[in-house]
């Protein structure tokens, strides 16, 4: 498993790509940089194969990994099947301090579990975006928690703080996937809107399959369930249904179609990489 760290000129944050599978390579990482030595390349992670004491060359010529790195990880039998991809937004409270208000940590764990299964030969990528609290930041998120204790749900709390219901964006995820040589992916998500967002305005990425995210606790096989998580999930479902219904009403008005008919319609630069 490799950890790729990206910087950008959009939000000036460092975002991560957690890569499962040695055949998935970063083009910006492998590209030569002016004035760098072989040791520079080894230290910043621009090498093939594995590191070992005394190694002096970044490339092991003639190996399978070397062939794969030349085409951005698109050659070989396993790479013919699109990798499994999860777009995950940072959640310090859910992943690190065990917040009972969301299941973000559990979903991150489940994504990593699926991608590391022995029969997953296509590999996987977790795009970890630094957009805490649906894009409002940790401080504002903690304020939203207090508003939730006062009776608001997740969306209402954001709106009361004068933030959008969801301020996240996925353009950087698209750019990171392209840098990793991926044009076709299987997206691990329950949100159809995320499919369109990740594909980009010109479908730079094509989602060949949407794979449902079903954490173990949803199947009664572990994890945790709390009243706060139940309320959080209920809000997400209700928001999705509300958006679909609103879209249906708008389409019905614009095109004078019966509502019942419309409602049936389907609603960067890489700093370094570390073998983890």
Secondary structure, DSSP 4 states (H G I P E B T S, - for coil): -EEEEEE-SSS---EEEEEESTT---HHHHS--TT--HHHHHHHT--SS---TT---S--TTSHHHHHHHTTS--SSGGGSPPEEEEEE--HHHHTS--TT--HHHHHHHHHHHHT-TT-TT-EEEEEE--HHHHT-HHHHHHHHHHHHTT--HHHHHHHTT--S-----HHHHHHHHHTT-SEEEEE-S-HHHHHHHHTTTTSSEEEEEEP---GGGGTSSS---HHHHHHHHHHHHHHHHHHHHHHHHHHHHHT--HHHHHTS---EEEEEEE-
